[in-house]
Amino acid sequence: MKKIIIYSFLAFLTNSVNAATLQVDNNAVNPSVYTNIQTAINTAIAGDTIMVKGYYNDFEINKPLTVIGTGYNNEVTYVDGRVTISSHSVTLTGFRINFANFAVWLQTNPPFILNNVIIERCYITGPIEIRAFGGAFGNGIKFRNNIIGRGPGGYGNLGLGGNPRVLTFENNIINDFNIGGNPAIGNDTFLVRNNLFINGASINGNSDAIVSNNIFYASNPQGCSSCTFFNNLTYLSTTNDTLPGNNATNLIGNPLMIDFPGGGFSMSNDYSLSSTSPCIGTGTGGTNIGITGGYFPFKVGDGPKIPVVEFLNISNSAVQQGSQFFLQFDARVTK
């Protein structure tokens, strides 16, 4: 197993040879070369990675980049403002984002296409807006392994404008937040799967969305009468537990999570399933219903998916030109 882990780390290094990694840290005592995220983004070229630590305000990712924070659990990369994404091929991970006036805003206009955008392992409180206008379709926009909730002032909804072609919300915790509320997507593909909806969270207004393998706990999924629901579980719904369409694959009952007494999201709760949960193995293809199933099982608190060096030994700190240099390390990759 160690060989596989080390190989993964080496592969990461090899694949990064032709791309730069920029460090951003605005710590007053020990700052990095860059102390402002936007300055680092403006300096970077397509394909670069930006590692961010600290507290920041608004910024815009306007070129293909991977932007990685330290996470939202222990050592937090915090944004008190709006994160705007206006480029294809962007990954944003490991951020705590809190803003009343659209915490995350995805938008582009012709001739640019907003595609291959991934937002994962972030904690977002505030509205999310996705706008793809005038033929600038969004293909492959994915929100996964996030905690998404209502922001300051009580604002919390997903807004859709234009024509995002393929939009996926999977393996997220949706806390008192509305998925929908803007014009229907029509014939485009909107996948809502393996999420946990809690604390009055809802889904509505999205025509033809495919809603599968979700847990709706004290939430309201009934507002999307034209959606297709299958392999979901409802419990203590704010209206009733029967989903639109009355598909026989949908379940009603207590999901039996290990430690969730109800109410809003808390980092101290354990949202994994107990051994007797009716959600185990009853999802599509035998997967679990909820955040522990599907393609991207979610463990709350996990940091961004980056290699972590756990041991480093340099046997000779100074060598002559042309001599061998010995480096020993152990590493793991956050799953």
C-alpha atoms as one frame of an Amber mdcrd trajectory, in Angstrom:
protein
   0.000   0.000   0.000   2.837   2.391   0.807   4.258   1.925  -2.705   0.906
   2.908  -4.206   0.666   6.007  -2.029   4.197   7.133  -2.811   3.644   6.482
  -6.501   0.529   8.663  -6.384   2.556  11.465  -4.841   5.316  11.102  -7.437
   2.745  11.052 -10.212   1.314  14.304  -8.844   4.758  15.867  -8.912   5.482
  14.575 -12.414   2.197  15.872 -13.796   2.913  19.259 -12.256   6.333  19.743
 -13.846   5.046  22.022 -16.596   2.701  23.978 -14.324   3.541  26.391 -11.545
   2.268  26.298  -7.967   1.706  29.715  -6.403   1.436  30.144  -2.623  -0.911
  32.712  -1.071  -0.816  33.531   2.640  -1.599  36.920   4.189  -0.336  36.040
   7.641   1.244  39.231   8.971   4.063  37.362  10.736   5.007  34.893   8.013
   3.418  35.878   4.684   3.944  34.122   1.352   5.173  35.738  -1.855   1.521
  36.482  -2.607  -0.744  37.923   0.083  -3.742  38.510  -2.184  -5.604  35.763
  -4.059  -6.544  37.975  -7.001  -2.939  39.025  -7.537  -1.881  35.379  -7.666
  -4.686  34.562 -10.116  -3.712  37.472 -12.358  -0.093  36.277 -12.350  -0.859
  32.593 -12.956  -1.199  31.013 -16.384  -3.683  28.360 -17.490  -3.073  25.036
 -15.755  -1.357  26.476 -12.676  -2.274  25.606  -9.094  -2.772  28.190  -6.359
  -2.492  27.134  -2.705  -4.292  29.516  -0.348  -4.161  30.034   3.393  -5.736
  32.830   5.431  -8.774  35.152   5.359  -9.856  37.005   2.186 -12.592  38.952
   0.407 -13.966  38.757  -3.160 -11.957  37.233  -5.981 -12.572  36.015  -9.545
 -11.095  32.931 -11.234 -11.030  33.936 -14.898  -8.682  31.314 -16.356  -8.276
  27.513 -16.093  -6.772  27.024 -12.627  -6.883  24.754  -9.597  -7.359  26.822
  -6.435  -6.880  24.920  -3.179  -7.563  26.126   0.355  -6.556  24.466   3.603
 -10.112  23.303   4.316 -13.082  24.366   6.426 -12.604  22.227   9.534  -9.430
  22.917  11.516  -7.068  25.280   9.718  -9.590  27.278   7.697  -9.174  29.212
   4.451 -11.988  31.753   4.847 -13.621  34.005   2.253 -15.928  36.753   3.494
 -17.142  37.723   0.049 -18.096  36.432  -3.391 -16.121  33.857  -5.353 -16.737
  34.360  -9.078 -15.805  31.726 -11.657 -15.822  32.889 -15.284 -13.584  30.310
 -16.972 -13.750  26.701 -18.051 -11.588  23.993 -16.433 -11.587  25.362 -12.889
 -11.374  23.407  -9.632 -12.093  25.159  -6.332 -11.605  23.098  -3.175 -10.974
  23.486   0.539 -12.627  26.878   1.210 -15.048  28.272   3.795 -17.154  30.834
   1.894 -19.705  33.042   3.655 -21.512  35.888   1.880 -25.110  37.150   1.684
 -25.041  38.481  -1.906 -24.195  35.296  -3.860 -21.361  33.452  -2.162 -20.494
  31.608  -5.397 -21.228  33.085  -8.827 -20.569  31.196 -12.066 -21.052  33.220
 -15.229 -19.788  33.452 -18.764 -20.839  34.934 -22.090 -20.200  34.021 -25.760
 -17.922  32.879 -27.222 -16.650  31.359 -23.963 -18.046  28.135 -22.528 -18.358
  27.498 -18.818 -17.522  23.811 -18.669 -15.543  21.389 -16.537 -15.990  23.409
 -13.343 -15.696  21.498 -10.070 -16.443  22.900  -6.618 -15.744  20.335  -3.930
 -14.995  19.983  -0.237 -16.051  23.542   0.534 -18.397  24.916   3.202 -20.607
  27.490   1.495 -23.200  29.671   3.231 -25.036  32.047   0.930 -26.790  31.954
  -2.452 -25.247  30.272  -5.490 -25.865  31.661  -8.982 -25.106  29.929 -12.295
 -25.525  31.988 -15.464 -24.606  30.789 -18.952 -26.038  33.154 -21.525 -26.386
  33.405 -25.287 -25.181  29.933 -26.218 -22.356  29.942 -23.678 -23.501  26.613
 -22.310 -22.097  25.129 -19.163 -21.110  21.490 -19.555 -19.939  19.483 -16.596
 -20.533  21.918 -13.730 -20.243  19.849 -10.547 -20.818  20.604  -6.860 -19.763
  17.641  -4.729 -18.703  16.865  -1.158 -19.732  20.331   0.015 -21.744  21.665
   2.927 -24.181  24.212   1.502 -26.430  26.361   3.659 -28.254  29.614   4.155
 -26.006  32.664   4.499 -26.057  35.990   6.364 -29.407  37.723   6.251 -31.222
  34.444   5.679 -30.391  34.119   1.980 -29.904  30.604   0.622 -30.912  29.375
  -2.814 -29.535  28.139  -6.127 -30.345  30.454  -9.021 -30.164  29.278 -12.635
 -30.017  31.590 -15.638 -29.384  30.813 -19.310 -28.644  27.274 -20.373 -26.296
  25.237 -18.171 -26.277  21.969 -20.128 -25.026  19.489 -17.527 -25.242  20.406
 -13.847 -24.596  17.929 -11.030 -25.118  18.271  -7.283 -23.846  15.094  -5.625
 -22.818  13.970  -2.154 -23.431  17.334  -0.516 -25.123  18.264   2.758 -27.859
  20.783   1.919 -28.846  22.663   5.090 -31.874  25.010   5.021 -31.131  25.836
   1.377 -33.333  25.816  -1.723 -32.114  23.995  -4.837 -34.019  25.861  -7.543
 -36.259  28.877  -7.628 -35.340  30.206 -11.097 -36.520  29.293 -14.615 -36.657
  25.626 -15.492 -33.712  24.019 -17.229 -35.910  22.307 -19.822 -34.180  19.566
 -21.771 -30.795  20.087 -20.144 -29.490  17.534 -17.651 -29.692  18.392 -13.958
 -28.620  15.576 -11.649 -29.305  15.769  -7.910 -27.971  12.587  -6.326 -26.647
  11.196  -3.060 -27.212  14.388  -1.097 -28.474  14.841   2.453 -31.181  17.519
   2.709 -31.801  18.712   6.284 -33.417  21.474   8.318 -36.108  22.518   5.847
 -33.938  22.315   2.741 -35.965  22.080  -0.445 -35.880  21.368  -4.166 -38.274
  23.077  -6.561 -38.662  24.920  -9.827 -36.263  22.729 -11.822 -38.072  21.041
 -14.689 -36.953  17.509 -15.568 -34.276  17.281 -12.876 -33.286  13.693 -12.068
 -33.371  13.309  -8.280 -31.955  10.035  -6.996 -30.388   8.437  -3.922 -30.995
  11.451  -1.668 -32.070  11.573   1.977 -34.686  14.248   2.715 -34.698  14.627
   6.502 -37.223  17.187   7.776 -37.012  18.835   4.365 -39.319  19.647   1.478
 -38.698  17.873  -1.851 -42.299  18.188  -3.057 -41.879  21.489  -4.920 -40.582
  19.917  -8.142 -43.613  18.130  -9.597 -41.960  17.579 -12.990 -38.745  16.116
 -11.570 -38.053  12.390 -11.701 -37.574  10.903  -8.222 -36.199   7.427  -7.625
 -34.342   5.614  -4.843 -34.714   8.501  -2.379 -35.708   8.368   1.289 -37.928
  10.913   3.037 -38.458  11.324   6.773 -40.387  13.955   8.749 -41.005  16.019
   5.621 -42.338  19.510   6.171 -45.387  18.643   4.018 -45.667  14.883   3.498
 -43.225  12.073   2.865 -44.691  10.916  -0.453 -42.574  12.198  -3.340 -44.080
  13.475  -6.613 -44.764  10.638  -9.023 -45.079   8.133  -6.172 -42.266   5.976
  -7.595 -42.171   2.684  -5.709 -38.362   2.832  -5.447 -38.602   5.778  -3.040
 -38.571   4.931   0.668 -40.177   6.508   3.717 -38.629   6.118   7.157 -35.856
   7.047   9.564 -32.471   6.851   7.775 -30.816   5.915  11.095 -27.689   8.017
  10.894 -25.164   7.372  13.655 -25.444  10.754  15.389 -27.917  13.250  13.968
 -30.677  14.415  16.314 -32.229  16.643  13.647 -32.030  20.405  13.181 -29.256
  22.262  11.414 -25.787  21.200  10.380 -23.071  20.735  12.995 -19.495  19.554
  12.604 -19.966  17.512  15.794 -22.646  15.270  14.260 -21.913  11.942  12.536
 -23.946  11.692   9.332 -22.772   8.211   8.367 -25.297   5.372   8.379 -25.774
   2.876  11.183 -25.512  -0.818  10.326 -29.314  -1.178  10.398 -30.095   1.840
   8.202 -32.642   1.240   5.418 -30.389   3.380   3.178 -27.588   0.805   3.030
 -27.442  -0.861  -0.379 -30.884   0.339  -1.477 -29.735   3.041  -3.878 -29.168
   2.793  -7.614 -27.032  -0.201  -8.497 -26.829  -1.299  -4.852 -25.105   1.853
  -3.600 -26.112   3.591  -0.379 -28.760   6.295  -0.338 -27.279   9.555   0.933
 -23.800  11.032   1.148 -21.979   7.754   1.861 -23.040   6.250  -1.484 -22.568
   7.092  -5.130 -19.349   7.930  -6.949 -17.955  10.356  -4.352 -18.740   9.198
  -0.776 -18.527  12.187   1.557 -16.886  12.235   4.975 -17.569  15.560   6.661
 -14.408  17.470   7.553 -12.096  15.926   4.951  -9.646  18.398   3.481  -8.856
  18.922  -0.207  -7.531  16.009  -2.259  -3.823  16.739  -2.226  -0.751  14.654
  -1.370   0.418  15.058   2.216   4.051  14.319   3.157   4.173  12.593   6.547
   7.900  11.823   6.733  10.883  13.443   4.986  14.564  12.520   5.289  17.401
  14.151   3.340  20.560  12.103   3.844  22.973  14.646   2.437  22.004  18.290
   2.563  24.834  19.446   0.298  26.183  17.622  -2.773  28.655  18.440  -5.508
  27.429  19.053  -9.003  26.876  15.734 -10.788  26.666  13.756  -7.520  23.676
  11.764  -6.292  21.103  13.279  -3.990  19.130  10.941  -1.683  15.619  11.789
  -0.565  13.306   9.519   1.449   9.695  10.366   2.187   6.357   8.846   3.109
   3.182  10.407   1.753  -0.525   9.860   1.610  -3.269  11.243  -0.562  -6.437
  12.541   1.063  -9.232  10.356  -0.309
